[in-house]
Amino acid sequence: MVLHRHYLPNFEAGIYAALVTAGKIIFFVLSPIAVVLLPIVSRKSSKPELSRKDLLTALAIALGLGICVLIIYFGLARIIITTLFTSKFDQATMFLPWFGLAMLGYSLANIFGNFLIALNRSQVVSIAILGVLLEVGSIYLFHATLWQVVWGLTVVFWTLAIILFSLSWHATRQKTQIIGKIWN
């Protein structure tokens, strides 16, 4: 928020603040998945039960819920913005669905990060730091318009989500193979 306040004119910074606040809805809808996933995966990580099915189940639930919220954002953006922030922030309605897409990527990255934490994968910390640096770099480079900011964040968050999903996918395969060798 500090960088946006610095780079964007006051009115656009206010629009961005409204987007961030409304965009958190997706994060708060999906964050319980990460919270529930942590102990389940942690408990299963030392047993041969851990499989990609757990990861794919979490992905399917998160995408299902996230897409439902995105559909609401696309269909009812004006109602959401005017209800939460009054009609002064009407311009935020055209950005809300696309910012929601960015927040879906952020929420998925959070879920996959928690999955890796449950598997005791320490590389998730360095990837999270890299994600923050990419976010700051994106804002620094692409801040001329609010569209640039929204699309820059969308690319960064989805890239982070894909990287963390790939690592989670690899970790489940690797974990299953290691446990399978121990049991044989």
C-alpha positions in Angstrom: 0.0 0.0 0.0 2.9 2.4 0.8 4.3 2.1 -2.8 0.8 2.6 -4.3 0.3 5.6 -2.2 3.6 6.9 -3.4 3.2 6.3 -7.1 -0.5 6.7 -7.7 -2.4 10.0 -7.6 -4.6 10.4 -4.5 -7.8 9.4 -6.2 -6.3 6.3 -7.8 -4.6 5.3 -4.5 -8.1 5.5 -2.9 -9.5 3.3 -5.7 -6.6 0.8 -5.1 -7.3 0.8 -1.4 -10.9 -0.1 -2.1 -9.8 -2.9 -4.4 -7.5 -4.3 -1.8 -10.2 -4.3 0.8 -12.8 -5.9 -1.5 -10.2 -8.3 -2.9 -9.5 -9.7 0.6 -12.9 -11.4 0.4 -11.3 -14.1 -1.8 -8.4 -14.5 0.5 -10.6 -14.8 3.6 -12.9 -17.3 1.8 -9.9 -19.5 0.8 -7.6 -19.1 3.9 -9.4 -21.8 5.9 -8.3 -24.3 3.3 -4.7 -23.5 4.1 -5.4 -23.6 7.9 -7.1 -27.0 7.6 -4.5 -28.4 5.2 -1.5 -27.7 7.4 -2.2 -30.3 10.2 -3.7 -32.9 7.7 -0.6 -32.9 5.5 1.7 -32.6 8.4 0.2 -35.7 10.0 0.2 -37.6 6.7 3.7 -36.6 5.7 5.5 -39.4 7.6 3.1 -42.0 6.3 2.6 -43.5 2.8 -0.9 -42.1 2.8 0.3 -38.7 1.6 -0.4 -38.4 -2.1 -1.1 -35.9 -4.8 -4.7 -36.5 -4.2 -4.5 -34.3 -1.1 -2.9 -31.6 -3.1 -5.4 -31.9 -6.0 -8.3 -31.9 -3.6 -7.1 -28.7 -2.0 -6.6 -27.2 -5.4 -10.1 -28.2 -6.6 -11.8 -26.8 -3.5 -9.8 -23.6 -3.7 -10.4 -23.1 -7.4 -14.1 -23.9 -7.0 -14.7 -21.4 -4.2 -12.4 -18.8 -5.9 -14.2 -19.0 -9.2 -17.5 -18.6 -7.4 -16.3 -15.4 -5.8 -14.9 -14.2 -9.2 -18.3 -14.8 -10.8 -19.9 -12.7 -8.1 -17.2 -10.0 -8.7 -17.9 -10.0 -12.4 -21.6 -9.9 -12.0 -22.1 -7.7 -9.0 -19.0 -5.5 -8.9 -20.9 -2.3 -8.8 -23.1 -3.5 -5.9 -20.1 -4.8 -3.9 -18.2 -1.5 -4.4 -21.1 0.9 -3.7 -22.2 -1.2 -0.7 -18.8 -1.4 0.9 -17.4 2.1 -0.1 -20.2 4.3 -1.4 -20.6 5.5 -5.0 -17.5 7.7 -4.8 -15.5 4.6 -5.6 -17.6 3.6 -8.7 -14.4 3.5 -10.8 -13.2 0.5 -8.8 -16.0 -1.6 -10.3 -14.1 -2.2 -13.6 -11.0 -3.3 -11.8 -12.6 -5.5 -9.1 -13.0 -8.7 -11.1 -9.4 -8.5 -12.4 -8.0 -7.7 -9.0 -10.0 -10.6 -7.7 -8.2 -12.8 -10.2 -4.9 -11.5 -8.7 -6.1 -12.3 -5.2 -7.1 -15.8 -6.3 -3.5 -16.3 -7.4 -2.3 -14.9 -4.1 -4.6 -17.2 -2.1 -3.5 -20.3 -4.1 0.1 -19.4 -3.4 -0.8 -19.2 0.3 -2.4 -22.6 0.2 0.6 -24.2 -1.6 3.0 -22.5 0.7 1.2 -23.9 3.7 1.3 -27.3 2.0 5.1 -27.1 1.7 5.5 -25.9 5.2 3.5 -28.9 6.4 6.0 -31.1 4.5 8.9 -29.3 6.2 10.2 -27.7 3.0 12.3 -24.7 4.0 12.7 -23.4 0.4 9.2 -21.9 0.7 10.6 -19.1 2.8 13.1 -18.1 0.0 10.3 -18.3 -2.6 8.0 -16.1 -0.4 10.8 -13.5 -0.1 11.3 -13.7 -3.9 7.6 -13.2 -4.3 7.6 -10.0 -2.2 10.6 -8.7 -4.2 8.8 -9.4 -7.5 5.7 -7.7 -6.2 7.7 -4.6 -5.2 9.6 -4.7 -8.5 6.4 -5.0 -10.4 4.9 -2.0 -8.6 8.1 0.0 -9.1 8.2 -0.7 -12.8 4.5 -0.7 -13.7 2.7 2.0 -11.9 1.7 4.5 -14.6 -2.0 3.3 -14.5 -4.1 1.2 -12.2 -4.4 -1.4 -14.9 -0.7 -1.8 -15.0 -0.6 -2.3 -11.2 -3.5 -4.8 -11.3 -2.0 -6.8 -14.2 1.5 -6.7 -12.7 0.3 -8.1 -9.4 -1.8 -10.7 -11.3 1.3 -12.0 -13.1 3.4 -12.0 -10.0 0.8 -13.8 -7.8 -0.1 -16.4 -10.4 3.6 -17.1 -11.1 4.2 -17.6 -7.4 1.2 -19.9 -7.2 2.4 -22.0 -10.2 5.9 -22.3 -8.7 4.6 -23.3 -5.3 2.2 -25.8 -6.8 5.0 -27.3 -8.9 7.1 -27.7 -5.8 4.2 -29.2 -3.9 3.5 -31.6 -6.7 7.2 -32.6 -6.8 7.3 -32.9 -3.0 4.4 -35.3 -2.9 5.9 -37.5 -5.6 9.2 -37.4 -3.9 7.8 -38.1 -0.5 5.7 -41.0 -1.8 8.7 -42.5 -3.5 10.9 -42.2 -0.5 8.3 -43.7 1.8 7.6 -46.5 -0.7 11.3 -47.4 -0.7 11.4 -47.5 3.1 8.3 -49.8 3.2 9.7 -52.2 0.6 
